[in-house]
């Protein structure tokens, strides 16, 4: 029995080593398919900016790092700027953990869903902003938004190679395939981000997805 247990343990260890997406001790690689440990690894990046930047470098993601800016609730000690034409408007500033989660989502959810459901490659996502020094809802009281520190991004639309533009405003309750696509990428984002809010959440999100990397319990918020 002891020999059988030892053999089983060695086999399990070998399997985990061959599937690093399930191994919480293996470094996160954006190219790896999401696994049991992917969410844990993404969450760990919130406390380790240097490792987060190493993840972007391993993934071949072009980025720049800007000096810290702001103060108080709107201090931004991590200003990561993504380069390239995948995101419009170009060069958005965000925290590195948001950038890493964004590219995991693009690689393993948004891009595959565009081809599988809509039949055309995804060439660009359109956002409504990352940084905004404000409280949730824009009022004068209440909790501060994750946008106040650039730890969030709002996605408004997806542009396909064939020229189609799938917006949240039109597509969420629009043609069936657009509805399926938008709900699929919303669900996919829940595996990467700690907070995912969609038009299903409230009227304030009728025209965009809100993604952020706020510290939360396991499972986060997915609505």
Secondary structure, 3 states (H helix, E strand, C coil): CHHHHHHHHHHHHHHHHHCHHHCCCCCCCCCCCCCCCHHHHHHHHHHCHHHHHHHHHHCCCCEEEECCECCHHHCECCEEEECCCCEECCCCEECHHHHHHHHHHHHHHHHHHHHHHHCCCEEEEEEEECCCCCEHHHCCCCCECHHHHCCEEEEEEEEECCCCEEEHHHHCCCCHHHHHHHHHHHHHHCCCCCEEECCCCCHHHCCCEEEECCCCCCCCEEC
